[in-house]
Amino acid sequence: MRVLIVSGGEAPSKGLFWGLYRPGDILIGADKGAEFFLQEGVTPDLLLGDFDSISPETLSFFEGKCRILRFAAEKDFTDTEAAYQEALTWHPQEIYLLGCTGTRLDHFLGNLSLLDRAEKAGIRAYLQDDHNKIFILGKSGKICKDFGDYVSFQAYGGPVENFGLRGTQYPLEDYTLRLGDPRTVSNVITGEEMEVSFSAGTLLVLLTRD
């Protein structure tokens, strides 16, 4: 089971959405994400938000066609966070967060925390746009070269201890990685996959392209 959430940041391109979408995926629109679904002629399973960023015509179009949850404008959670919480009710193995990047860096940082929540819940979650695929690892593992030209790493929430890279242009061994360290920016996966290893910490992985 997979859930695709489209939020109100920079809308995903047609190529990105249709390249990810598979029949049977659950689709959730968070606030302005409804505009994307209307444009693509797709009816989501759920629309939610305070709907301060979409036209009344868009909301009217989807009424009676899908489930709609409306929240007050003053609330202590974001629309994307609410979409993530609703996504959990389908017990997904994967969640894709689209429309979650753009001009609002405060929202972007908040959306990163959803990746951490998902990882701790045993769910694979990806924050993706046309230039970035971002996810979190809580333990050592392999990373497939399935997006972008570069791979970068940052510590999330604290140092990543005994950090190592294999299968990259610039390998690394027994390194303490901290947030903001530029040493692990813009590496390259040399084969079909690479390995990361670490003994403690949470690793933020960014597959990127210009």
Phi, psi and omega in degrees: 000130177234147176238131173250120178254129173247118182256189191265016175280214177293122186296143175294152175288163175302317182298319180294311183297308184288339174287332179270323190295136174233142176306134183101345176295143173277132182245128179235131174254125178258111179051248185296345174303337177299326179297322178297313181297322177297316180298323182272356180069034182242134175263117180286170175282332184209136168241139179211162177141182173272352174057039176272355184244007179236161181282150176302329180295321179295313180297319179297323181300320185272348179298130182086349180259336180207169177288138181231128175245123180250134178244159173292152180296325178268109183209164183257030175210157178271164178297323179293321176298318177297321178296320177298314180298320178292324179302325182297336182292342176270359180053056184282156169271333181222144173230128175251127180255107180249158182065028184247010173238172181144215187280338184268092181292334177295318176294320180301313180296322176297322180292329176300325181296333178292328175297319180294318177300315182297316181300318180293336178270003179078023180249135175279122181231142183227133171259115192225140167224193186287348183240351187216141168230115190240135176207174184237141173242134177259357179204169180302152179179189180253149178235123180280147175273080184242006180199139168077184181249338186231160172228132179230158183224144172220151173284143179239114175083359180159169183299147171258117189265147178053044184284133179220151179232135174226145182084023178236161179300326179239092179290166183210149179220139170049051183252144173264111184262128178239158180303131178091356180295120182281351184297333185255026178260137172063051169272176182226132174280124188273339179238211178279338179205166179225171178238139170241144178223144174196155185261340180201152178110180179234129189252126174266124182248132180233112171267123191224161171210155180286000000 
